[in-house]
Amino acid sequence: MKETVPKWRRVVVKLSGEALMGPASHGLDAATLDRIAADLAGAARLGVETAVVVGGGNFFRGIAGAEKGIERARADSIGMLATVMNALALEYAIEKQGQPARALSAIPIPALCEPYSRQAALHHLAKGRVVVLAGGTGNPFFTTDTGAALRAAELSCDVIMKATQVDGVYSADPKRDPKAKRYERLTHDEAIAKNLAIMDTAAFALARETRIPVVVFSIQEPGAISAALIGKGKSTLVEP
């Protein structure tokens, strides 16, 4: 049926580490991890080449570590290791759904997972595997948002799918401001002019420069990724 046809062929899903906590204050929630893994597997079964960039904030945030006195470059390195833990957990959870997956890390840890390269990622995507990208960009001072924009550009992805706790982009925090306006569609230029916090500045600048659309949607409900892929459910599309 027409409404089940995905709008994009190859995507990068940006998933925060906090999204994997569920109701817990830190770490991994098994039920939440399984739900999101099932959603990613479902996207792949739609025929979409699916990569996911995962954060590490449920274990450690580099900025928070720097605020507590750890040297920023070292704190960011700890945060990158946290993303590897999440990637390994997500890889296994996706495979439990019967969907092949492969974790690739920008920080080479060959005893645990495959080192990231563009060629390896493209190979696994072509084989129908969900590619779980860990380690951010592999460099301190860059967020996993920037990692997602970078991977989307170098893997020639059609869209960045920014999974959040709310169902799109708002003029203000809808949890604090009940009058906040929700946007259905925006251009990159409009998002910058309105100073909307979609991704961090470096990430959004790269998405704008490479003319890659960004879909912002809530990851809270089962099937949210597949719904966004076929144009169902609430989301905001930010495009050139």
N, C-alpha and C positions, 0 to 999 in steps of 0.2 A: 504494500500500500504506500501511497505517495508520502503520507505523514511519517512513515518510519524510515525514510531515506535520509541518511546523515547529510548535513549541509557542508561538511568538510571531510577531506580525505586523510589528512595527517595533522595531528594536534599535539600540543604540549599542555598537559594539565599542571597547573601550579598548586601544590597542596602544602599547606602549612603543617609544621609539626604539631601545633596546638590542635589541629583538626583531628588528630589521632588520639587525643587524650580522652574524648568522650566526657563523661561527667567527673572524671578524676582531676586532680590538681596538677598532675604531672605524669610522665611516662606514657605507656600504651594501654588503651582499653581494648580488650579482645573483641568485644561485640562491635565496637566502632571500626576497628581495623578490618574485621571481616566484611562489614557493610560496605566500606569504601573499596575494598578489594573486589567485591562482587560487582560494584558499579564500574570499576575500571575494566574488569573482565567483560562485562556487558557491552561496554563501548567497543572493545576489540572485536566482539562477536558481531557487531554491526558492520564490520569490514573497515573500521577506522584504524589507521596506524597510530597507536597511542603511546606516547611517552609521558612520563610524570616526573616532575622535579619536586622533590620533597624537602621540606625544611627540617629544623631540628629543635625548635623552640620548646617542645615538650620535655626535652632533656637539658638543653643549655642554649642560651642566647649570647652571642658574642658581645653585643652592646651592653647587655646586663652584666656580663662578666667584667667588661672594661670599667663599668661604673663602680664595681666592687674592688677595683684596684689591680686587676689583671691587665697586663700589657695588651693593647687592642689587637695586635697581630696574633698574639698567642691565644687570646680569648676567641677570636674568630676561627682559629685552627681547631680549638676544642668544639666549637659549634659545628664546624664541618664534619668532625668525627661523629657528632650526634646525628647528622643527616644520614650517615652510613648505617648507623644502627636502625634508623627508621626504614631505610631502603631495604635492608636485609629482611626485616619483619614484613614489609609490604610485598616483597618478592615472594616470600613463602606463602603469605595469605592469598595472593593472586593464584599461585600454583595450586593451592588447596581448592580453588574454585574450578579447577580443570583447565585453566588458561595458562599457556606457557608465558613465562616472564623472565627477565634478565636484569639484574642490578649492575649498573656500571658506575664507577666512582671516578670523579675528577682527581681525587687523591689516590695514587696507585696503592692498593692494598691487595695484591694478587692472591694472598692466602685466603681472603674473604670473598672477593668479588672481582669481576673483570674490570681492568682499567678503562676509563672512558676514551673513546676516539670517535670521530665523526663516522668513519667507515664502519666500525663495529656497530654503532647505534643504528645506522641505516640498514645494515645487514639484518639485524634482529627485527627491526620494524617490518622489513620486506617479508620476513618469515612468519609474521603474525604475532610476534611476541610483544607483550607489554614491556617497554623499556623503562626501568626505574632509575632515575638519574640522581646520584648522590654527590656530595662534596661541593655543591654550588658551582662557582666558576673555577674552584681550586685555588683561589687567591683570597687573602684577607681583604677587608674593607668593601667587599661586594656582597650584597644580599642574595638570597636564593630567588628573589624576584628578578634580579638582574641575571642570575643563572638561567632562569626560565626564558627570558627574552633572548639571551645569547643562544641557547640551545634551539629555540624556535627558529631563529635566523639561520643558523648554520645547518639545521636539518631540513630547511625549506618547508617548515610547517605552515599550514593555512591559517592557523589561529592559535592564540594563547588562551586557555581556559582557566581563568583565575577563580579558584574555589574559595569562597569566603563563608562567613557566618550570617550574611544577609543576602537578600535576593536581588542584588544589583547595585548600581551606583546611586547614591543619594546626595543631595545638596549639603546635608549635614548628617551627623550620626543619628540614625532613626531611633536608636535606643535612648537617646538623650533629648532629641528634639522631635516631638510628635508632628510638627509641621514640615518636617524635611521632605523635599520633593524627590521622587524617584524618577530616574531617566530610563526611557526605553532604548534610545539610540543617542549616540554622541559621536562627534569627530574627535580625533586626537587633539586638534587645535582648540576645540571647545572645552575639552577636559582640562587642558593646560590653562586656558584663559579663566576658567571657573575655579582653578586650583583644587580640583577634585582628587582625593587621595585614592587612586586606583592601584598603582604600584609605586615603589620608590622612584625618585627622580631619574636615576641612571637607567633603571629598567624601562620606564615609560618613554624616555628619550630614545632608547634603542628601538623599541617597538614602533615609535613614530617614524624614525629614520628609515627603518626597513619596511614600513607600511604593512605591518602585521596587525590584523584586528585583535581585539581583546574582548572576550566574553566574560562578564562578571556574574556569578551565580552562587546560590547557596548550596553547600554540600551537606546540609543537615538532613535531607530526606533521602530514602533509598531511591536509586535510579536517577539521581539528579544529573549526573554527567550525560547519560544517554538522552535524558529529556532535553538538555541544553543542545545536544548534538542534532536533534531532529526538530528543534524549534518549539518545543513544548516547555511549560513551566515558565517562571519569571526569571528574567535575566536582563542585563544591559549589554548592548553591543557597542563597542567603541571602535570605530573604523576610520581609515584615512579620509 
